[in-house]
Amino acid sequence: MLLIVGLGNPGRRYAGNRHNIGFMAADEIARRHRFGPWRARFEGEIAEGSLGGEKALILKPATYMNESGRSVGQALRFYKLQPSDVVVIHDELDLSPGKLRMKTGGGHGGHNGLKSLDAHIGKEYRRMRLGIGHPGRKELVHGYVLHDFAKDDQDWIQPLLSAVAENAPLLSGGEDSSFMNRVHLATEGDAAPQSERRSGPVPAGPAPDAKPKAGALAEGLKRLFGRTE
């Protein structure tokens, strides 16, 4: 059984924050694959469903980010799962916006949610890192992650979340590399500037609804009726 954990902070105040992209992805997977209703359990919300023909659970801890591990630890022990059965979805400052990487184990990189998970379940869980970019200076990070995505960010957020949800069944079979490649292929064009996405070669010849030239029309009428109009 697979346990997918989306990281974020609970409540409407944080719903659109960069730090909450893990919650956003969890919601999209549950919606796309028609998981059951969210229920309050393990100090969070959990939904049950299936991915790739296998039972799967999606958990959104309600403990706030820096205590996420407490909620995940409770679920892990209740279902007698191993860390390798857990996929944690979280925001990643060190990846460009819209990029995704999968990895197992490693350091927390200063991410408070991962730091809490490491303390409660160890480090050998699977991580889905969703890039949100970096503000440029360390002292700006706190405000940056707790600020809503900009309007222009929707150009890459929605395609990314859609691709994650569409390919989520691969995670049940442990096909993390295939999952990552599929998401990349589905989203690689969405990082281009809007002007570049709209540009392209100008089609040769007149448009299908172009009007015929006056001379050609007159010549046609002359051949048909022996006169012009």
C-alpha positions in Angstrom: 0.0 0.0 0.0 1.2 3.5 -0.9 0.9 6.5 1.5 1.2 9.8 -0.3 1.8 12.8 2.0 1.2 16.4 0.9 3.0 18.9 3.0 1.5 22.3 3.8 -0.1 24.5 6.5 -3.8 24.1 7.3 -6.4 26.8 6.9 -7.6 29.3 4.3 -4.9 31.8 5.3 -2.2 29.5 3.9 -4.1 27.8 1.1 -2.4 29.7 -1.8 1.1 29.8 -0.3 4.2 28.5 -2.1 4.8 26.3 0.9 1.4 24.6 0.3 2.1 23.2 -3.2 2.3 19.7 -1.5 -1.4 20.1 -0.4 -2.3 21.3 -3.9 -0.8 18.2 -5.5 -2.4 15.9 -3.0 -5.8 17.5 -3.7 -5.4 17.1 -7.4 -4.4 13.4 -7.2 -7.4 12.7 -5.0 -9.7 14.5 -7.3 -8.3 13.0 -10.6 -8.5 9.4 -9.3 -11.8 9.8 -7.4 -10.5 9.0 -3.9 -13.1 8.8 -1.1 -14.0 11.8 1.1 -11.4 13.4 3.3 -11.7 12.2 6.9 -10.1 13.6 10.1 -7.4 11.0 11.3 -3.8 11.0 12.5 -3.9 14.8 13.3 -4.7 15.5 9.7 -7.0 14.6 6.8 -6.8 11.3 5.0 -8.5 10.0 1.8 -8.6 6.4 0.5 -8.5 5.2 -3.1 -6.5 3.3 -5.5 -3.6 4.0 -7.9 -2.5 1.5 -10.6 -4.9 -1.1 -9.2 -3.3 -0.9 -5.7 -4.8 0.6 -2.5 -3.4 4.1 -1.8 -3.9 6.7 1.0 -3.4 10.4 0.8 -2.6 12.3 4.0 -2.5 16.1 4.6 -1.1 16.7 8.1 -3.0 19.4 10.0 -0.2 19.9 12.5 1.4 22.8 10.6 4.6 22.2 8.6 7.1 21.9 11.4 5.2 19.1 13.1 4.2 17.1 10.0 6.2 14.1 11.0 4.0 13.5 14.0 1.0 13.0 11.8 2.8 10.8 9.3 4.4 8.7 12.0 0.9 7.9 13.4 -0.3 6.7 10.0 2.8 4.7 9.3 2.5 2.8 12.5 -1.2 2.2 12.2 -1.0 0.7 8.7 2.4 -1.1 9.5 4.1 0.6 6.6 7.8 1.2 5.9 9.3 4.5 5.0 9.8 3.2 1.4 6.0 3.0 1.2 5.7 6.8 1.7 5.9 9.5 -1.0 6.2 13.0 0.5 5.2 15.9 -1.8 6.9 19.2 -0.9 8.0 22.6 -2.2 11.7 22.8 -3.2 13.6 26.1 -3.2 16.6 24.7 -5.0 14.6 23.8 -8.2 13.3 26.2 -10.8 9.6 26.8 -10.8 7.7 24.0 -12.4 10.5 21.4 -12.2 10.1 18.1 -10.5 12.6 15.7 -9.1 12.2 12.3 -7.2 14.7 11.0 -4.7 14.8 8.7 -1.7 16.5 9.7 1.5 19.0 12.6 1.8 19.1 15.7 3.9 16.2 18.1 4.8 17.9 21.2 3.3 16.4 23.4 6.0 12.8 22.4 5.1 10.9 22.2 8.4 8.5 19.6 7.2 11.2 17.3 6.1 13.1 17.9 9.3 10.1 16.8 11.3 9.6 13.7 9.1 13.3 12.7 9.6 12.8 12.9 13.3 9.7 10.7 13.4 10.1 8.1 10.6 13.8 8.3 9.5 15.2 9.6 6.3 14.5 6.7 3.8 11.1 7.9 2.5 10.5 8.9 -1.1 10.4 12.6 -1.9 8.6 14.4 -4.7 10.3 17.8 -4.9 8.2 20.5 -6.7 10.3 23.5 -7.6 9.1 26.9 -6.6 12.4 28.8 -7.1 14.5 30.8 -4.7 14.0 34.5 -3.7 17.8 35.0 -4.0 18.7 35.7 -0.4 18.4 33.5 2.7 16.8 36.1 4.8 13.9 36.4 2.2 13.1 32.7 2.3 10.6 32.7 5.2 8.4 35.5 3.7 8.7 34.0 0.2 7.4 30.5 1.0 4.6 31.9 3.2 3.4 34.2 0.4 0.8 33.3 -2.3 1.9 32.3 -5.7 1.8 35.2 -8.2 -0.9 35.2 -10.9 1.6 34.5 -13.6 2.7 31.3 -11.8 -0.6 29.6 -12.7 0.9 29.2 -16.2 3.1 26.4 -14.8 1.4 25.4 -11.6 -1.7 23.9 -13.3 0.1 21.9 -16.0 2.5 20.6 -13.3 -0.3 19.5 -10.9 -2.2 17.9 -13.7 0.8 15.9 -14.9 1.6 14.8 -11.3 -2.0 13.5 -10.9 -2.2 11.9 -14.3 1.0 9.9 -13.8 0.5 9.1 -10.0 -0.3 5.4 -10.7 3.4 4.9 -11.5 4.2 5.6 -7.9 2.3 2.6 -6.7 4.7 0.3 -8.6 7.8 2.1 -7.4 8.4 3.5 -10.9 9.7 6.9 -9.6 12.1 7.5 -12.5 9.4 6.8 -15.1 7.0 9.0 -13.2 9.6 11.9 -13.2 10.2 11.5 -16.9 6.5 11.4 -17.8 5.9 14.6 -15.8 8.9 16.3 -17.5 7.7 15.4 -21.0 4.2 16.7 -20.1 5.4 20.0 -18.8 8.6 20.9 -20.6 6.9 23.4 -22.9 5.1 25.2 -20.1 8.2 26.9 -18.7 8.7 28.9 -21.9 7.8 32.6 -21.9 4.2 33.3 -23.2 5.5 35.1 -26.3 7.7 32.1 -27.2 4.8 29.6 -26.8 2.6 31.7 -29.1 5.3 32.3 -31.8 5.8 30.0 -34.8 6.3 30.0 -38.6 3.8 32.1 -40.6 1.7 29.8 -42.8 2.3 30.0 -46.5 -0.4 31.3 -48.8 -3.6 33.1 -48.0 -5.8 32.3 -45.0 -8.7 29.9 -45.8 -11.2 32.7 -45.5 -9.3 35.2 -47.6 -11.4 37.0 -50.3 -10.4 36.4 -54.0 -8.8 39.4 -55.8 -11.2 41.6 -57.8 -9.4 40.8 -61.1 -9.8 37.0 -60.6 -13.5 37.4 -59.8 -14.1 39.5 -62.9 -12.3 37.1 -65.2 -14.4 34.2 -63.8 -17.7 36.0 -64.4 -16.6 36.9 -67.9 -16.0 33.2 -68.7 -19.3 32.2 -67.3 -21.7 34.9 -68.6 -19.7 36.7 -71.3 -19.8 39.9 -69.2 -18.5 41.3 -65.9 -20.3 42.9 -63.0 
